[in-house]
């Protein structure tokens, strides 16, 4: 059982030091961090087999997770064979529609690969929203969490629930009208966003009280260790609003969620890279992560080609570490002198033509530039 625990703990300790230190040059590196079976995809396939309400029947989720455990153990040796900083993690998530369904009580649409729900609730319906621990989505999350702890062998992290940021959740419930109502009728919008923050806090407390877990190992998302009680939020809408509106409609409520829990991992897209400094200042934030958009330059392109914005990203990283997705191996030599001025997590793009030697070299290069012991 404890065969992989020493390596698992070593990586967690490194992450802990990374988050605790504010020094420039703190760098972490992941090479192909998606190298364990994708739990999201596994849940999507299972929900395509039978609806959620059927999975909630006695014993079915335990059998489902036992099946996932077989896949996990099969790929575990090759995960730990790569000597990077990635920490194996399992995220309890079955699509953005599943989150909105758990908040609203309305069934979501599922196509076997993702879920969606855009109820476009009226304000009258919004006033009727309540936190319901008996909601099938919350019961599904509860049973999955308990089943995951049953198969746990001190070798992976569990994120109990993936949240939409309060602003994103409000957008999911109300629809796109929310963005014009920020200007025309802001108070109900703020009340809804605040309700969404409270709903996420209550969800975390509900799972904490009812999930059997072991020790204070922490939680994690996408290869990254996070302190116990930390949450992940999808923060995409900050890329659709001004910095002034972010300060009014996002920061206070996302900060409320982060500070009421163990802190927060903020997922964003490069469309919202102009908000990098504003997001870095959200109370309780631990990591700011960017994934590339097809129509927007990615973080490494901006850092190489735009000195002014590069300096802003570096300064933001010193406040809150920035996680960069799909960094090409061939650009590392150009990027590292800049990255060493801040605090970054690099997820190296692992293409089919990238050899094992190149993967090892990427890890060596990042660590040679970094100051993290």
Secondary structure, DSSP 8 states (H G I E B T S, - for coil): --TTHHHHHHHHHHHHHHHH---TT-EEEEESS--S--HHHHHHHHHHHS-HHHHTSTTHHHHHHHHHHHHHHHHHHHHHHS-SS---EEE----HHHHHHHHH----EE-SS-EE------HHHHTT----TTSHHHHHHHHHHHHHHHH--SS-EEE--EEE-HHHHHHHHH-THHHHHHHHSHHHHHHHHHHHHHHHHHHHHHHHHH----TT--EEETTEEE-TT-EEEE-GGGGGS-HHHHHHHTHHHHHHHHHHTT-EEEEEEGGGGGGHHHHHTSTTEEEEEEE--TTS--HHHHHHH-HHHHHHHHHHHHHSEEEEEEE-GGGHHHHHHHHTTS-EEEEE---TT--HHHHHHHHHHHHHH----
